[in-house]
Amino acid sequence: MINVAVIGCGYWGPNLIRNFSNNKNCSVVYCCDLNEDRLQHIKTLYPDIKLTKDYTDIINDPKVDAVAIATPVSTHFNIASDCLKNDKHVLVEKPLTSNSQDAGALIKLSEEQGKILMVDQTFEYSSAVNKVKEIIDNGELGKIFTFDMIRVNLGLFQKDINVVWDLAPHDLSILNYLIGDVPESIVSVGESFVLENIEDDVRATLRYKNKVMANIHISWLSPEKIRKLTIVGNKKMLVFDDTLPKEKIKIYDKGVTIQKDNLPKDKYYDTFDEFQLVYRSGEEITVPEIEDVEPLKDMCNHFLECIDKNKTPKTDGNSGLKVIKIIETINKSLKQKGKEVKFE
């Protein structure tokens, strides 16, 4: 039995408590929050959980094996460091830390302590995202050209981080997972419309090797909540709409190819007269079947399994570090008014 504590009982913490409590292989023994009302709310749902406003009560308790952290990103590094130093396995809500230096330090500390460090990049445990990954990997879409991602809504505005830090970690972790690589360079533009020096609408273009390109639009200034990914391949195209209750993924048998009769397929065409564009507009739309499982449940189960079997998590510290480095590169391009910045 793995004893788990959850630090942070605001928006995300109760979801973690619920999923860990429903797992027969662990027991949620503590929850921590500075807000007494939030603690009492948790107590009404889970009477046996110990309450505290001071997370040092948790890290000093030798009965606690693992800690899940769902607090503001600015607090992640200090809390996670203290937990690791006190021999606790750590799960951290995304993003892992507020900068890449701190993320690297946490990774090093977890290795020195021999403890699991995992990031709650929940979408990588989504049945829909895993189905998209399967479709890409089996070649059904062909050579991938572009990824277009939109994640917009009205608010919630943050006072200490811009929209990139708030919304982009979701899409960046998905991209890293689907592509299996990091970008070579990034161009981004955005503006601070509401709060000074806090960008609330940003568009970024990420260029990968082999002429793969990803476009991301993230905003707190949309009248609609949109969560959509469009993937264009040379064989087929795919749309993933996460706001739909059903049929989240649709595969379209559409595309465009260059064709020239009586010439070899591998000939290099020098003039417009030598080729013609053939548009394929098939009526067939395929809707893959997706297993209906809560991603957070699978993520929590995976964390416990990694502790039990000493496995490297799917979304380990290095995975979280890559996301943070991309965020930093996007923000660097923003500050340089859209200059292309090499990813390092």
C-alpha positions as CSV (number, residue, x, y, z in Angstrom):
1,M,0.0,0.0,0.0
2,I,1.5,3.3,-1.1
3,N,0.6,6.3,1.1
4,V,0.0,9.5,-0.9
5,A,-0.4,13.1,0.2
6,V,-1.8,15.9,-2.0
7,I,-0.6,19.4,-1.6
8,G,-3.0,21.9,-3.1
9,C,-6.8,21.4,-2.9
10,G,-8.0,24.2,-5.2
11,Y,-9.1,23.3,-8.8
12,W,-7.0,20.3,-9.7
13,G,-6.1,18.8,-6.3
14,P,-9.6,17.3,-5.6
15,N,-9.4,15.4,-8.9
16,L,-6.1,13.9,-7.8
17,I,-7.5,13.0,-4.4
18,R,-10.5,11.3,-6.0
19,N,-8.4,9.2,-8.4
20,F,-5.8,8.2,-5.8
21,S,-8.6,7.3,-3.3
22,N,-10.2,5.0,-5.9
23,N,-7.0,3.1,-6.4
24,K,-6.9,0.0,-4.2
25,N,-3.1,0.1,-4.2
26,C,-2.8,3.4,-2.4
27,S,-4.2,5.4,0.5
28,V,-4.5,9.2,0.5
29,V,-3.4,10.0,4.1
30,Y,-2.9,13.8,3.9
31,C,-4.2,16.9,2.1
32,C,-2.7,20.3,2.5
33,D,-4.0,23.8,1.5
34,L,-3.7,27.3,2.9
35,N,-7.5,27.7,2.6
36,E,-9.4,26.3,5.5
37,D,-12.7,26.1,3.5
38,R,-11.0,23.9,0.9
39,L,-9.7,21.6,3.6
40,Q,-13.1,21.3,5.2
41,H,-14.7,20.6,1.9
42,I,-12.2,17.7,1.3
43,K,-12.9,16.5,4.9
44,T,-16.6,16.1,4.1
45,L,-15.8,13.9,1.1
46,Y,-13.0,11.9,2.7
47,P,-13.3,11.9,6.5
48,D,-10.2,9.8,7.2
49,I,-7.8,12.2,5.5
50,K,-5.5,14.2,7.7
51,L,-5.6,18.0,7.2
52,T,-2.8,20.5,7.4
53,K,-2.0,24.0,6.2
54,D,1.8,23.4,6.5
55,Y,3.2,21.0,4.0
56,T,6.2,20.3,6.2
57,D,3.9,18.1,8.3
58,I,3.7,15.9,5.2
59,I,7.4,15.8,4.3
60,N,8.4,15.1,7.9
61,D,6.0,12.1,8.2
62,P,7.9,8.9,7.4
63,K,4.6,7.1,6.6
64,V,4.1,9.3,3.5
65,D,5.6,7.6,0.4
66,A,4.6,10.0,-2.3
67,V,3.4,13.5,-2.8
68,A,1.2,15.0,-5.6
69,I,1.7,18.8,-6.0
70,A,-1.1,20.9,-7.4
71,T,-0.1,24.4,-6.4
72,P,0.8,27.6,-8.4
73,V,3.8,27.0,-10.6
74,S,5.9,29.5,-8.8
75,T,5.8,27.2,-5.7
76,H,6.6,23.9,-7.5
77,F,10.4,24.0,-7.2
78,N,10.6,24.6,-3.5
79,I,7.9,22.1,-2.5
80,A,9.1,19.4,-4.9
81,S,12.7,19.9,-3.7
82,D,11.7,19.6,0.0
83,C,9.7,16.4,-0.8
84,L,12.5,14.8,-2.7
85,K,15.1,15.7,0.0
86,N,12.8,13.9,2.5
87,D,12.6,10.7,0.5
88,K,9.2,11.2,-1.2
89,H,8.3,10.3,-4.7
90,V,6.9,13.4,-6.4
91,L,4.1,14.0,-9.0
92,V,3.9,17.7,-10.1
93,E,1.1,19.4,-11.9
94,K,2.3,20.9,-15.3
95,P,4.4,22.8,-15.9
96,L,7.1,21.2,-13.8
97,T,8.7,24.5,-12.7
98,S,8.7,28.1,-13.7
99,N,12.1,27.9,-15.5
100,S,14.4,25.2,-17.1
101,Q,17.2,25.7,-14.5
102,D,14.9,24.7,-11.7
103,A,13.5,21.8,-13.7
104,G,17.1,20.5,-14.3
105,A,17.9,20.8,-10.6
106,L,14.8,18.8,-9.7
107,I,15.7,16.0,-12.2
108,K,19.2,15.8,-10.7
109,L,17.9,15.8,-7.2
110,S,15.4,13.0,-8.0
111,E,18.2,10.9,-9.5
112,E,20.5,11.5,-6.5
113,Q,17.6,10.5,-4.1
114,G,16.6,7.5,-6.2
115,K,13.0,8.8,-6.3
116,I,10.3,9.1,-9.0
117,L,9.8,12.5,-10.4
118,M,6.8,12.7,-12.7
119,V,4.8,15.5,-14.4
120,D,1.1,15.5,-14.7
121,Q,0.9,16.0,-18.4
122,T,-2.5,14.4,-18.5
123,F,-3.2,14.5,-22.2
124,E,-0.5,12.0,-22.9
125,Y,-2.6,9.5,-21.0
126,S,-5.8,10.4,-23.0
127,S,-7.3,7.6,-25.0
128,A,-8.0,10.1,-27.8
129,V,-4.4,11.4,-28.0
130,N,-3.0,7.8,-27.8
131,K,-5.3,6.9,-30.7
132,V,-4.0,9.9,-32.7
133,K,-0.4,8.7,-31.9
134,E,-1.3,5.2,-33.2
135,I,-2.8,6.6,-36.4
136,I,0.3,8.6,-37.1
137,D,2.7,5.8,-36.3
138,N,0.9,3.3,-38.5
139,G,1.3,5.6,-41.5
140,E,-2.4,6.1,-42.2
141,L,-2.0,9.8,-42.7
142,G,1.2,9.4,-44.7
143,K,4.0,12.0,-44.5
144,I,2.9,14.6,-42.0
145,F,3.1,18.2,-43.1
146,T,1.5,20.3,-40.4
147,F,-0.1,20.3,-37.0
148,D,-2.5,23.2,-36.3
149,M,-3.6,23.5,-32.6
150,I,-6.1,25.9,-31.1
151,R,-6.6,26.3,-27.4
152,V,-8.7,29.4,-26.6
153,N,-11.3,30.5,-24.1
154,L,-12.4,33.7,-22.3
155,G,-10.1,33.9,-19.2
156,L,-9.1,32.9,-16.6
157,F,-6.5,35.7,-16.6
158,Q,-3.3,35.1,-14.5
159,K,-1.4,37.9,-12.8
160,D,2.0,36.3,-12.7
161,I,2.2,34.2,-15.9
162,N,1.2,34.8,-19.5
163,V,-1.1,32.7,-21.6
164,V,1.8,30.6,-22.9
165,W,2.7,29.3,-19.4
166,D,-1.0,28.8,-18.6
167,L,-2.3,27.0,-21.7
168,A,0.6,26.0,-24.0
169,P,1.9,23.1,-21.8
170,H,-1.0,21.0,-22.8
171,D,-0.4,21.3,-26.5
172,L,3.4,21.2,-26.3
173,S,3.3,18.0,-24.4
174,I,0.9,16.6,-27.0
175,L,3.2,17.7,-29.8
176,N,6.3,16.3,-28.2
177,Y,4.5,13.0,-27.7
178,L,3.0,12.8,-31.2
179,I,6.1,13.9,-33.1
180,G,8.7,12.3,-30.8
181,D,11.0,15.2,-31.2
182,V,11.5,18.8,-30.2
183,P,11.4,21.8,-32.7
184,E,14.5,23.2,-34.4
185,S,13.3,26.8,-34.2
186,I,10.3,28.9,-33.1
187,V,8.6,32.1,-34.3
188,S,5.9,33.6,-32.1
189,V,3.9,36.8,-32.0
190,G,1.4,38.0,-29.3
191,E,0.1,41.0,-27.4
192,S,-0.9,42.1,-23.9
193,F,-4.4,43.5,-24.5
194,V,-5.8,43.4,-21.0
195,L,-3.0,43.3,-18.4
196,E,0.3,45.1,-19.0
197,N,3.2,42.9,-19.9
198,I,1.1,39.7,-19.6
199,E,0.5,38.3,-23.1
200,D,-3.1,37.1,-23.4
201,D,-3.1,36.1,-27.1
202,V,-0.2,34.3,-28.7
203,R,0.4,32.5,-32.0
204,A,3.6,30.4,-32.4
205,T,5.0,28.5,-35.3
206,L,7.3,25.6,-34.4
207,R,9.6,24.2,-37.2
208,Y,10.8,20.6,-37.0
209,K,13.2,18.6,-39.1
210,N,11.9,16.9,-42.3
211,K,9.7,20.0,-43.1
212,V,7.2,19.4,-40.3
213,M,5.5,22.5,-39.0
214,A,3.2,23.1,-36.0
215,N,1.1,26.2,-35.5
216,I,-0.4,27.0,-32.1
217,H,-2.9,29.6,-31.2
218,I,-3.5,30.2,-27.5
219,S,-5.7,32.9,-26.0
220,W,-7.7,34.1,-23.0
221,L,-9.7,36.3,-25.4
222,S,-12.1,34.1,-27.2
223,P,-15.9,34.0,-26.9
224,E,-15.8,30.3,-27.4
225,K,-13.9,27.5,-25.8
226,I,-12.0,25.7,-28.5
227,R,-9.7,22.7,-28.1
228,K,-8.9,21.5,-31.6
229,L,-6.0,19.8,-33.4
230,T,-5.8,19.4,-37.2
231,I,-3.1,17.2,-38.7
232,V,-2.4,17.3,-42.5
233,G,-0.6,14.4,-44.1
234,N,0.0,13.6,-47.8
235,K,-2.4,10.7,-47.6
236,K,-5.2,11.7,-45.2
237,M,-6.1,14.5,-42.7
238,L,-7.2,14.2,-39.1
239,V,-9.2,16.5,-36.8
240,F,-9.3,16.0,-33.0
241,D,-11.8,18.1,-31.2
242,D,-11.5,17.6,-27.5
243,T,-14.7,19.6,-26.7
244,L,-16.9,17.0,-28.3
245,P,-18.5,14.4,-26.0
246,K,-18.4,11.8,-28.8
247,E,-16.6,11.3,-32.1
248,K,-13.6,13.4,-31.0
249,I,-11.4,12.1,-33.9
250,K,-12.3,12.2,-37.6
251,I,-10.1,11.1,-40.4
252,Y,-10.7,12.6,-43.8
253,D,-9.7,10.9,-47.0
254,K,-8.6,14.2,-48.6
255,G,-5.4,15.5,-50.0
256,V,-3.5,16.9,-52.9
257,T,-0.7,15.2,-55.0
258,I,1.4,16.1,-58.1
259,Q,0.7,13.8,-61.0
260,K,2.0,13.7,-64.6
261,D,1.0,11.1,-67.1
262,N,3.7,9.2,-68.9
263,L,6.5,10.5,-66.6
264,P,8.2,8.6,-63.9
265,K,6.8,9.4,-60.4
266,D,10.3,10.4,-59.1
267,K,10.9,12.9,-61.9
268,Y,11.8,16.4,-60.7
269,Y,9.4,18.9,-62.4
270,D,10.9,22.1,-63.6
271,T,7.9,23.9,-65.1
272,F,4.2,24.3,-64.3
273,D,3.4,22.7,-67.7
274,E,5.1,19.4,-66.7
275,F,2.8,18.6,-63.7
276,Q,-0.7,18.9,-62.6
277,L,-2.2,19.0,-59.1
278,V,-4.7,16.3,-58.3
279,Y,-7.1,17.0,-55.5
280,R,-8.5,14.1,-53.7
281,S,-11.8,14.9,-52.0
282,G,-13.2,11.6,-50.9
283,E,-16.5,11.5,-49.1
284,E,-15.3,8.9,-46.6
285,I,-14.9,10.1,-43.1
286,T,-13.6,7.6,-40.6
287,V,-14.4,7.9,-36.9
288,P,-12.1,5.7,-34.8
289,E,-13.4,4.0,-31.7
290,I,-11.9,5.5,-28.5
291,E,-11.9,3.8,-25.1
292,D,-13.8,5.9,-22.5
293,V,-11.3,6.1,-19.7
294,E,-10.5,9.2,-17.6
295,P,-7.0,10.3,-18.5
296,L,-6.2,11.4,-15.0
297,K,-7.1,7.9,-13.7
298,D,-4.6,6.3,-16.0
299,M,-2.0,9.0,-15.1
300,C,-2.4,8.4,-11.3
301,N,-2.3,4.6,-11.8
302,H,0.9,5.0,-13.9
303,F,2.5,7.1,-11.1
304,L,1.8,4.3,-8.6
305,E,3.0,1.6,-10.9
306,C,6.3,3.5,-11.5
307,I,6.8,3.7,-7.7
308,D,6.0,0.0,-7.2
309,K,8.1,-1.3,-10.0
310,N,10.8,1.5,-10.1
311,K,9.9,2.4,-13.7
312,T,10.7,5.6,-15.5
313,P,7.5,7.5,-16.0
314,K,6.1,8.2,-19.4
315,T,6.0,11.9,-18.5
316,D,9.2,12.0,-16.4
317,G,11.2,15.1,-15.4
318,N,13.0,15.2,-18.7
319,S,9.6,15.3,-20.5
320,G,8.6,18.2,-18.4
321,L,11.9,20.0,-19.0
322,K,11.4,19.8,-22.8
323,V,8.0,21.5,-22.5
324,I,9.5,24.3,-20.3
325,K,12.4,24.9,-22.8
326,I,9.9,25.3,-25.6
327,I,7.8,27.7,-23.5
328,E,11.0,29.7,-22.8
329,T,11.8,29.8,-26.5
330,I,8.3,31.0,-27.5
331,N,8.6,33.8,-24.9
332,K,12.0,34.7,-26.2
333,S,10.7,35.1,-29.7
334,L,7.8,37.1,-28.2
335,K,10.2,39.6,-26.5
336,Q,12.1,39.9,-29.8
337,K,8.9,40.9,-31.7
338,G,8.6,37.6,-33.7
339,K,12.2,36.9,-34.4
340,E,12.9,33.3,-35.3
341,V,14.7,31.7,-32.3
342,K,16.7,28.5,-32.5
343,F,15.6,25.9,-29.9
344,E,18.5,24.8,-27.7
